[in-house]
Amino acid sequence: MDDDLLGPAPWDAIASRVRATGPLTAQALVRSTGLTGPKRDAVDRVHSLTYDGPTLVGLPTGEVSHLVHVFDRCWFTQRVRSATAGRRDLWATSALAPLVTALFEAPLPLASEAGVISMSEHLLPAIVGPPGWLPEVPAGGLVALRLREGMVDARAVTQPGTSLPGQHAVRELVGRHYVNERWYADDEHATRSTLTRALASAVLEMPELLRSPIEPIDELLLDPLQEQHRFVFRDLAAFQQIESISISLQGLPVGLHMELTRRADLFGMTLDQYVVAVLGHLAWRTPFAEDLEPWDRWAPAEEGTVTSLHPVEKEGTL
C-alpha cells in the first residue's frame, strides 16, 4: 500500500507546491514550504523527499518537478478486457503507472468536458470518471490517455503499429532506466513507483518518447512490475506443460552472465525464464537444431548463400 494513502506524508507540501507552480529549486521549496533547520540540512531534506515522494521528480538541472509536468503531452495506452460502452471505470495495469500514481495523490480534471477522473474507492485498480468520459472501445481495444496542462484527454486508438526499431528503442530506453531504478530500490520487488520513476527518467532523456500513442508499456516490457506472485503462477504454468528439471551451470563467463541478466531484465523476465527461452529457440527454431551429420546431406538453399540451409533430397524420396 502506498504511504500517501495512510495520511499526510512528509513530501505532500512539496508535491502540492510544484504541482501548482511547476518546477522549483530546492532552495525555493525550503522557503515556500517552511522547512526548518540549517539551510544545507533543509536542502538535503528536499532532495531526500524528492526521491521518496511518489509524484516528485528531480530534474537534471537541479529543480524538483511533478509527474503532471514531466509527462505533459505524453500518451499512455491501456488495452481493455471488455467493451467500454456505457462504463465509467477503466481498469488500469502497469501501462498507466504514472497516471495511477498521480491520481492516488489527487484527481485530475478532464480536458474535453467538465468533471474529473480519480482512482476507484476501496483501492481497486480502476480509474473512474463521469458518464461518457471513456471512448467506446471493443474488448481488446486500446484507450489512450494524455496529460496536457494538468488535464487528461481520452480517446480510442487503433493498433499503434510502432515499427520494430521503434519498439526496440522504447524497450532499450525504458528498460535501461528501469534496471537502474531496481538497483537503487530498497524493496526486493519492483513497485508501481519504481516503474513510474523509470518512465520519468526515460522521458527526461528523450522528451518525444511518448508524444504519440504506442503499444501499452506492459506489453512492450512484458511484466514490468516483476511481482513475485506473478512469477509463481507463470512458473507453475510452465511446469504444467511438461516435466522439468533444474540444472546448474559451471564455467559460465561473467560477461555472458551479465549480458543474459541484462536482456532478461529488459524483457521483464527472470534469468531462468530467459535462458530457457533462448535455449528452446536454439534447439527447436533454428536450422542447426538437429544433428547435421552427415554434412553432405545439407547444402545452401541458394548458390553463394551460407545462412539459409535446407536438406538435400535423397534419391527415391519425394
N, C-alpha and C positions, 0 to 999 in steps of 0.2 A: 504494500500500500504506500502511496506517495505521502511524504511527510506533510506536504501542504494541505492534505485532507484532514489532518488532525487538529488544525487550528492555525493561528498566525505563525508563520515561520520567520526566522531572523532575516531572510532575504526579501520578505514581502514589500518592505518600504522601498528598497532599491528597485524591485521589479515594477512596482506601480509607477515610480518616478520615470524610469526610462521607457516604459510602455507609453506614457503620456507625452513625453517630450522628445524621444529619440535618443541616440547615443550620447553619453556624458562621460567625462573623465572621472577617475576615482576621486580626485580632489573635489570636483563639483558635487559628487554624490555624498562625500563626507559632510560638506557644508549644508546640503539640502535635506539630508535625512537625519541630521543631528547625532551622528555617531560621535561618541566621546572618547577621550584618551589622547595620548600623544599622536601628533599628526601622522608620523610614519606608521605607528601601530594601527591607526584608523584606516589608512590607505591599504595596508596589508589585509585588514579585515574585509574591505570591499572586494579585494581580489579573491580572497577565500570564499566569500559568499557568492561571488560570480560563478565560481565553479560548482558550488553546492546548489545554487538556485536552478531548478529545472528549466525555467524560461529565460534565464540570463545567458548572454553570450559575450565573451571577451573578444574584442576586435584586434587585428594585428597591430593597429596604430595605438592601442592602449585604452581606448574608450570601452565602456560597457554598453551593450545593446540588448534588445529584447527579440524574442523569436518573431514577433509580428513585423519587425523592421528588417531583420536578417532575411526572412523568407518573403518579403514583399515582392509581388508579381510572380511568385513561384506556384506551380501547379502540382497537386498531389492526386493520384488516381487510385480508386478503390474498386475492385471487382465485387459485384453484389451477388449474393447467394440466391435471392429471389427478386421478382419484379418489384419496382419501387412505386408503381402507380398507386395513388391513394395513401401512401405511407409517409410518416413524418420522421421515422427513425432510420438512420444509416449506420449499420453495424461496421465498426472500424477494426482493421487489423493493423499490423505494424506499418503498413503502407502509409497510414495517416499519422504516424507517430508525432511529428512536430505540431500538427493541428490539435491532436488529442491533448498533448502536453500543455499547449496554450489554453485550451478550453477547460482543463481541470483548474486552471488559475481563475479564469473569468470567461463569461460568454463573449461571443464575437457577433457584431452586427452583420446583417446581410446587405450586400451592395445593391441587389436588384429589387428589393421590396422592404417594407417595414418589418421589423422583427429581428430576433437574434437566434443563433444556434448555441446550444450548450450540451454538456455531457449529460447522459441519462441519469435519472435518480438511481439509487441503490448500487452505485458503482458499476453499472453494466457498461460494457464497451460499445456504446452506441451514441451517435450524435443525433440530437433531436432539435427540430425547428418547427416553425409554424406550418399550417397546411399549405401545400403547394410549393414549398421551398425546394423539394427534390425534383429533378427532371425525371421523366418517365423513361426507365431503362429496363429491358427484359433481364430475366435471370441470366447470370453470366456476363452481363454487360458492364461497362465502366462508367463510373461517376467521377468527374474531375472537379476538384475544389481548388480555388485560387485565392490567396491572400492579396488584397490590394488596398493600400492605405488603411490598414487595420480592419478592413471589412472582407467578407467572403463571397465569392462568386461560385455558383454551382452550375454545371452543365453536363450533358451527356456527351460522350466521345466514342467514336468508333475505335477499333483497334489502332493504337497509335502508329504501328508499323515502323518503329525505330529501326534503323539499319543495324546489322550485326556489329559493324565497327562502333556505332553509337551506343549500342547496348554494352559492348565491352568497355567503352570509355566510362560509362556510368558505374559498371561493376568495379573497374580498377580504381576509380577515384573514391567512390563511397566506401569500397572495401578497404582501401588503404587507411582512410580516416577511422573507419570502424575498428580495425585492428589496433590502431593507436589508442582509441578510447578504451578498448578492452584491456589494454596493457596498464592503463592508469586507473581503471575502475577498481574500487575497493571490494565489490562483491564478486563472487566467483562466476556467476552467470550474468549475462548482459540484461539490461533493463531497457524500457522504453526511453528513458533519459539518455542512456548510452547511445542508442541509435540516433536520437534527436541531435545530440552534440556532434556526432559524426556527420550527419547530413548538413548541419550548420557549417561545420568546417569545410565540407566539400563545396558548399555554395559560396562561401567566402573566397575559396581558391578559384572557383570557376562560376562567376555570377550567372552565366547563361545556362547553367546545368538544367534547371527546372523551369525555364521560361516558357516551355511548351509542354503539353501533356505527354508523358512517356508511360511505358508499362509500369504497373504497380511495383514499388520498391521490393515488396516481399516476394514478388515473382522473379525479379532480376537477381536478387540475392538469395533466393530460396527461402530460408528461415533466418532472417537477420537476428532475431532475438535469441536463438540458440538456447531456449529454455530446456532445462534438464528433463522435465516430464515429457517434452516432445521427443527428445532423444529416445527415452524409454519406449514410447509407443512406436516410433519409427524402427528401432532395433527389433522390437517384438514382431512387427510386421515382416521384417526381413527374415527373421529366424523361422517364421511360419512357412516361408516359401520352400525351404529345403533344409536338410540337416546341415549345420555349420560347425566349424571347428575354429579354435583360436591357436595362433602360432606366434612365435617371437622371431624377430629378425636380428641377426648378428652381423656386424661389419657394415652397417648402413652408414655411408658417408654423412658427416654432419651437414654439409651443404645441401645434400639431397633431402635430408630430413627437414631442413629449414624451408626448402622450396615446396615440398609436399604440404607442410603445415600452412605455408602462406596461401597456397591455392585452395586448401580445404577451408580456411577462414574466409577466403574471397567468395566462395560459393555457399557459405553458411553450413558447412558440413563438419562432422568430426574427422579427425585424421584417419581413423579406421574406415569410416564410410568412404572417404575419398580414395584411399588406397585400394579398397575392394572394387570400387567403380572403375578405377584405372586398370587394374589387373584384369577385370572382367572384360573391359573393352579390348585390351591387348589379346586376351585369349580367344574371344569369340567374334570380334568385329573387324579384324584386320586380315589381310591375305597371308600373314605369317602365323596365323593361329595354329594351323596344323603342321605336322611334320612335312617338310618339303622334299624329303628324300624319296626316290632318287631325284636328284636335281634336274636330270634331263627330261622329266615329265612336265617341267614348267618352262614357259617361255614368255618373253614380253608380249603384252597384248598388241602392241604396235611396234613396228621396227624402230629401233632407237629409243624406245620407252623402257625405262627400268623401274618406274614407280608403280605401274599397274600390271599385275600378273594374272594369268589365267591358266588352268590346267590344260596340257596338251592332250587331245583326244587319242585314246588307244585305238589300234586297228580293230575293226569289227565292232566298235561301240558307237552309239548314237551321240 
